[in-house]
Amino acid sequence: MTTTAPASERHALTIEDLHGRATCTVPEAAQILGIGTWSAYEAIKRDEIPVLRIGKRILIPVPRLRALLGADA
């Protein structure tokens, strides 16, 4: 049986954790940005977070998220 660690013991996702990935999910991007998932979807509606839409799926291009955060500077 697999158990999930309490939130206080879980690893906080960082932009460096996405190294080598082309995209991430909205909840992953929200965690990296330090905002809630709902706020991330609202920011997407305002074109503040770049997205790639494939059908109903919304993905965040990691290179564009890194640029948004200035991680490559």
Backbone bond lengths (Angstrom), bond angles and torsions (degrees), N, CA, C in turn:
res aa  C-N    CA-C-N  psi(-1)  N-CA   C-N-CA  omega(-1)  CA-C   N-CA-C  phi
1 M - - - 1.450 - - 1.523 108.92 -
2 T 1.321 116.99 134.56 1.451 122.56 179.97 1.512 109.32 -98.19
3 T 1.319 115.59 135.61 1.457 119.65 176.65 1.519 109.15 -116.39
4 T 1.296 115.91 152.98 1.453 121.66 178.62 1.513 108.71 -99.33
5 A 1.327 115.82 133.61 1.461 120.31 179.68 1.521 109.59 -67.66
6 P 1.324 117.17 149.56 1.466 119.47 176.01 1.522 110.09 -60.17
7 A 1.315 116.38 155.67 1.464 121.17 -177.63 1.520 111.57 -54.42
8 S 1.319 117.28 -35.73 1.465 120.26 -178.14 1.520 112.43 -67.48
9 E 1.347 117.83 -19.61 1.459 121.32 -178.40 1.526 112.86 -103.28
10 R 1.322 118.15 -8.91 1.459 121.34 -179.06 1.519 110.70 -74.64
11 H 1.321 115.20 150.48 1.460 122.18 177.42 1.525 109.11 -73.85
12 A 1.323 116.85 129.07 1.462 120.94 175.94 1.525 108.12 -76.15
13 L 1.302 117.11 126.38 1.455 122.98 -178.57 1.525 109.77 -69.24
14 T 1.336 117.29 135.34 1.459 122.44 176.43 1.517 109.00 -123.56
15 I 1.324 115.93 166.99 1.462 120.48 179.44 1.525 110.64 -61.71
16 E 1.316 118.08 -29.86 1.467 121.57 179.47 1.529 111.68 -68.77
17 D 1.330 117.72 -25.06 1.460 121.40 177.75 1.533 111.76 -67.22
18 L 1.319 116.71 -18.39 1.461 121.38 -178.22 1.525 112.20 -94.15
19 H 1.322 117.35 5.99 1.471 121.28 -178.58 1.532 110.17 -54.00
20 G 1.311 115.70 128.75 1.461 121.29 178.92 1.517 114.45 89.39
21 R 1.318 117.66 -8.84 1.467 120.17 178.41 1.519 109.89 -93.35
22 A 1.309 116.90 145.13 1.465 121.72 179.10 1.523 111.54 -81.98
23 T 1.342 116.90 -35.77 1.458 121.03 -176.75 1.522 110.13 -139.98
24 C 1.331 114.76 166.00 1.462 120.86 171.12 1.522 107.79 -138.91
25 T 1.304 115.86 169.05 1.458 120.91 -179.61 1.526 110.16 -84.81
26 V 1.305 116.21 165.91 1.467 120.76 177.71 1.533 110.54 -62.02
27 P 1.342 120.32 -44.98 1.468 118.84 177.62 1.537 112.94 -61.10
28 E 1.335 117.81 -36.84 1.466 120.42 177.36 1.526 110.36 -65.23
29 A 1.330 117.23 -45.47 1.459 121.03 178.90 1.530 110.55 -62.29
30 A 1.325 116.60 -40.36 1.459 120.38 179.04 1.526 110.87 -60.64
31 Q 1.318 116.55 -43.74 1.463 120.01 179.80 1.523 110.39 -63.13
32 I 1.320 117.51 -43.12 1.461 121.57 179.56 1.527 110.41 -63.41
33 L 1.321 116.73 -39.24 1.460 121.29 -179.80 1.529 112.69 -77.89
34 G 1.311 116.82 -13.04 1.465 120.45 -179.60 1.515 113.54 76.07
35 I 1.333 115.38 30.10 1.465 120.62 178.33 1.523 108.83 -125.56
36 G 1.301 116.35 167.72 1.453 120.74 177.40 1.515 111.47 -77.19
37 T 1.304 115.96 161.01 1.466 120.94 179.91 1.524 110.74 -61.05
38 W 1.323 117.10 -42.15 1.464 120.96 179.38 1.526 109.96 -59.99
39 S 1.337 117.08 -43.75 1.464 120.96 178.79 1.522 111.11 -63.73
40 A 1.320 117.17 -35.55 1.464 120.70 177.80 1.529 110.39 -64.19
41 Y 1.329 117.57 -44.93 1.464 120.16 178.09 1.531 111.18 -62.48
42 E 1.329 116.66 -38.10 1.467 120.22 177.26 1.527 110.54 -65.22
43 A 1.339 117.89 -40.50 1.465 121.87 177.85 1.526 110.79 -65.35
44 I 1.314 116.52 -34.45 1.470 120.64 176.46 1.529 109.89 -64.69
45 K 1.335 116.62 -42.32 1.472 120.42 178.30 1.527 111.24 -61.08
46 R 1.352 117.02 -32.26 1.466 122.01 179.73 1.532 112.25 -88.55
47 D 1.332 116.80 7.51 1.473 123.04 -178.70 1.527 112.64 60.29
48 E 1.316 117.38 30.03 1.467 121.87 177.76 1.531 111.53 -89.10
49 I 1.323 116.63 -20.64 1.458 122.24 176.18 1.525 106.60 -120.95
50 P 1.341 117.70 124.75 1.465 120.12 -179.50 1.526 111.06 -71.26
51 V 1.319 116.26 140.68 1.463 119.94 -178.14 1.522 111.47 -134.19
52 L 1.318 113.38 161.16 1.455 123.73 172.10 1.516 105.42 -121.75
53 R 1.317 116.82 119.11 1.464 120.78 -179.28 1.516 109.21 -103.12
54 I 1.326 115.49 126.90 1.460 122.34 175.60 1.515 105.86 -127.39
55 G 1.328 115.27 103.03 1.455 119.19 -172.97 1.523 108.49 62.97
56 K 1.330 116.33 -128.19 1.460 121.07 178.08 1.528 112.05 -87.79
57 R 1.312 115.97 -8.13 1.472 121.32 -176.63 1.531 110.68 -78.17
58 I 1.325 117.00 134.76 1.458 122.99 176.48 1.518 107.67 -114.82
59 L 1.325 116.34 120.25 1.457 122.31 179.36 1.519 109.39 -122.27
60 I 1.317 116.16 150.27 1.454 122.20 178.92 1.527 107.68 -105.49
61 P 1.338 118.76 120.42 1.463 119.87 176.52 1.536 109.65 -66.54
62 V 1.325 117.09 121.88 1.466 121.41 -176.07 1.529 111.91 -59.84
63 P 1.348 120.17 -43.60 1.472 118.28 178.84 1.534 112.85 -58.55
64 R 1.314 117.04 -37.69 1.479 120.15 179.59 1.517 110.96 -72.94
65 L 1.338 118.06 -33.77 1.474 121.04 175.68 1.523 109.44 -66.65
66 R 1.342 117.04 -42.70 1.467 121.26 177.06 1.524 110.43 -59.58
67 A 1.345 117.46 -42.88 1.456 121.24 179.24 1.526 110.63 -65.24
68 L 1.321 116.99 -40.76 1.462 121.70 178.49 1.523 110.72 -58.74
69 L 1.328 115.89 -37.92 1.464 120.87 -178.96 1.526 113.17 -86.81
70 G 1.332 116.62 -6.40 1.452 119.81 -177.36 1.514 112.31 69.58
71 A 1.344 116.37 26.43 1.466 121.37 -177.16 1.512 112.56 -70.81
72 D 1.316 117.95 -20.05 1.455 120.92 -178.66 1.525 112.32 -95.84
73 A 1.322 116.71 0.01 1.470 120.51 -177.89 1.518 111.82 -80.21
